Amino acid sequence: MRQIWIQTKTRHQLYLDQINGQTADVLFQRITDFQTGDILYGTVKQVDHRLKACFIDVGQGDIAYLPYRNMVDEKVSHGDWLLVQVERLATPSKYITVTTKLQIKDDALVYSPFETSIHVSHKLTNEERDYLIDLLSPYVDEGLIVRTKANHQDQTTLINGLERLKIEYKQINEMPVKKGLVYRQSHPFMTALQQTDLSEVDRIIVDEPNMKEKILSVLPHVSDRLNLDRHYLHHRPYGYESLADELTRRQISLPSGASLTIDQTEALTAVDVDFGSYRIHQQTEPDYMVINREAVTQLAKILKERNVFGAIIVDLLNMQSNKEQQEIINTLKHQNIQQSASIHIVGFTKLGMLELTRKREVTNSYQFFGVDQRTLAPTENYYLQQLEEELCWFNEDRSIDVIHLEVDSSYSSMMKPFLKMLHETHEFHFPLYISTKKGLQSPYQLYKIGNVHWLLSRYEDKGLSIDKVF
């Protein structure tokens, strides 16, 4: 049985595709995160002629880096409003990189209003390219990139698609001037659904009406398999802690008993392949090649699931020849296509390490779950997201009268504003009281309370403070 679970009610959003209880695909995003291709409004915070760049305040406390080479007009001043598009996401040590040379795209076309020429995919023949240029030239004075998929669309579909892109760009320019997100091409979960063979999917389960409506507007044929579950958190086949552990765990066991160890550093991701508890098998080829093939097969899936990006170095078990190295590269290429993992294979270094790179398009699993990439220790965000999940879980249970939140004193200063923000978002049906305590084993503890008068009198008798948050 194949089911797709889509959680969008919480600030941290998840998409889980399961086949017979096993994870086939997982996607995640935080509602506040920007994505590659997002169009934002921001104000010029600083112009640095030495760096030949501007720094743009795009809201939410985020600063974007805008190099002169990415600007349509370099004549900007402090305080100017700009429409910018995310070109590269932030890293722990670098700002978001943006451009003012906006592009609006669909599967077949990329409309570039600040360019003046038409470019066609080199995967098409010269005859196909000439045909598409002749067809579209009368309808555009600006720039246009024609993708390979355009060759599979009829004339009317292509021309209508171009007109839609031009209208979208016009609407973006008419949006109210306000810092932050102005336009997003599509929700990544919607894109994933559209790219999935839904004829093989038995159920799609969502946790809020808005997502159900979005899916039906684009994929009306799945209405009989699309379910809105108002007790989603009670029924979903995963828990926050277990999924966080699965997608951030340092050591991964392979089916043969061998293992992968993944370590994140500031500069790169290091992957070590080890025999582990692998048992020697009677076979015609060396055991290290069996393990290496299995390792890179699993690695492609892991890199995609965790969205590991940047430089990746893989220390495979020693191979004896270039032929064996090429065989491993071919195995990884095949898995890259199968998994849609977007890996660029650089090749083997002189020390025999396999070097890969992967472009960052969304946040990785460590950042998403709030786990420190180097120590794998939970951060403040880990506990805040976990708290939101637990409160939403309680909110699905209408029999709950009162919730008491006991917070470690080191977390108390930021907890009330966070809780009030959650209440504005979720409109919890229960009142919540908060108290602080030193030396809790975890940052917080939640209690279901049947009698609020008992709770208040208990704290009053002990001379302790307790406050009602909402």
Secondary structure, DSSP 8 states (H G I E B T S, - for coil): -EEEEEE-SSSEEEEEEEETTEEEEEEEEETT---TT-EEEEEEEEEETTTTEEEEE-STT-EEEEEGGG-S-----TT-EEEEEEEE--BTTB-EEEESS--EE-SSEEEETT---EEE-TTS-HHHHHHHHHHHGGG-SSEEEE-GGGGGS-HHHHHHHHHHHHHHHHHHHTS---SEEEE-S--HHHHHHHTS-GGG-SEEEESSHHHHHHHHHH-GGGGGGEEE-TTHHHH-S--HHHHHHHHH-SEEE-TTS-EEEEEE-SSEEEEEEE-TT------SS-HHHHHHHHHHHHHHHHHHHHT--EEEEEE----SSHHHHHHHHHHHHHHHHHHT--EEEEEE-TTS-EEEEE---S--HHHHHTB-TTT--B-HHHHHHHHHHHHHHHHT-TT--EEEEEEEGGGHHHHHHHHHHHHHHH--SS-EEEEEETT-SSSEEEEEES-HHHHHHHHHHTT---EE--
